[in-house]
Amino acid sequence: MKAFDATRVFFDAAAERLDLEPSVREMLLMPLRELQVQVSFERDNGEWATYVGYRVQHNKSRGPMKGGLRYHPDVDLDEVRALASLMTWKTAVVDLPYGGAKGGIGVDPKTLSTRELERLTRAFVDQIHDIVGPDTDIPAPDMGTDHRVMAWFRNQWEKYHGFNPSVITGKPVEEYGARGREEATGRGVGTLTTRLIKRLGRQASDSKVAIQGFGNVGSHAAKFLHEAQFPIVAVADVSGTYFDADGLNIPDLLRHTLNHPRRSLEGYDKCEVMPAESVLWLEEIDILIPAALGHVINGENCDAVSATVIIEAANEPLLPLADQRLTERGVTILPDILANAGGVTVSYFEWVQNRQHYRWTLDRVRQELEKTLSDAFEQVWQLSQQQKLSLRAAAYTLAITRVRRAAELAGWS
């Protein structure tokens, strides 16, 4: 199933419950604009390389559009379209004054030198600078990009439009970035996991956790949950699944990845090591947190999942059929449009600070993040209880209602 088709399944189910007219459904679902560009730059050896870049702007009913820039070989228009629509629902469910957008380039950044990565980014900005801006569409980091890429993006955009750091978020702190932005998505995952477990009447110390993906999101989620007394029994990256039934030493794992040249778990030998995909099927876990690529759990393999709680730290880690079967089995799933909204929430805080020419402390960022996500979770939880919906159904219902209301008030223009 294609990425946008999967997203549409969840949207259509909520639209049916809300009894939306077909014309309204199409206006809310289809992107406002899709741009595909040629991105060419000179490599270090003097040869020229050309890649395809994308920017999809989905909806602006609630404010400027917001969404990350992804550098990954699998990036294509369908994936970017799906992720842009998810951003619309994500910003709405946490009640940020944004719409959704997404962008990316179909490239493996690991094959490029730092200088080549910078030239690629600047060439991309040259192609899209006129459709992004602090009041229209505000990019941010995503898979394969980081604060350095955001700094290059801002610098190149400002060559056309002048000083305005609020054009992009996820920047280095020294370049008008927000404190706490790098940890935000993972910290948000940890915050919401804690909230959900309390609502389910469980104790953190009795809830064994497995995390698939130990990059920026997975590692920060692991750090937060470890400090919150959750036993993390398994973590995984492409090098394998690292397992200890009594709980892994998360600080030691974090030190190992920090010192590894590729920021990998590879070579860690203080626990049992299994194949990478094993983390999804472990029987000894209560909470599974997919924090890597999307579509890892589908209709063919979902029956092997033994966790009773799934926190979608990645975008679309469950395909619709898997979501349906697991929900019917009684598995509680915290959907991606809420679970991983910590990143865009702190991006909003960064944008606000840039607009005000004022900087918040790390403590304030963390406090505001916890409040925003906790308020959103409680609204979704209460709606799910009142209408007997899954958390995903409740989140989509809440988000679509807010976007529809904003569009109606503005006159659908």
Secondary structure as UniProt FT lines:
FT   HELIX           3..17
FT   TURN            18..19
FT   HELIX           22..29
FT   STRAND          33..42
FT   TURN            44..45
FT   STRAND          48..59
FT   TURN            61..62
FT   STRAND          65..71
FT   TURN            73..74
FT   HELIX           77..93
FT   TURN            94..95
FT   STRAND          99..105
FT   HELIX           109..111
FT   HELIX           114..128
FT   HELIX           129..131
FT   TURN            134..136
FT   STRAND          137..141
FT   TURN            143..144
FT   HELIX           147..161
FT   HELIX           165..167
FT   HELIX           173..175
FT   TURN            179..183
FT   HELIX           184..199
FT   TURN            200..201
FT   HELIX           204..206
FT   STRAND          209..212
FT   HELIX           216..227
FT   TURN            228..229
FT   STRAND          232..237
FT   TURN            238..239
FT   STRAND          240..243
FT   TURN            245..246
FT   HELIX           250..259
FT   TURN            261..262
FT   TURN            266..267
FT   STRAND          272..274
FT   HELIX           276..280
FT   STRAND          287..290
FT   TURN            299..301
FT   HELIX           302..304
FT   STRAND          309..311
FT   HELIX           320..328
FT   TURN            329..330
FT   STRAND          332..334
FT   HELIX           336..339
FT   TURN            340..341
FT   HELIX           342..356
FT   HELIX           362..387
FT   HELIX           391..410
//
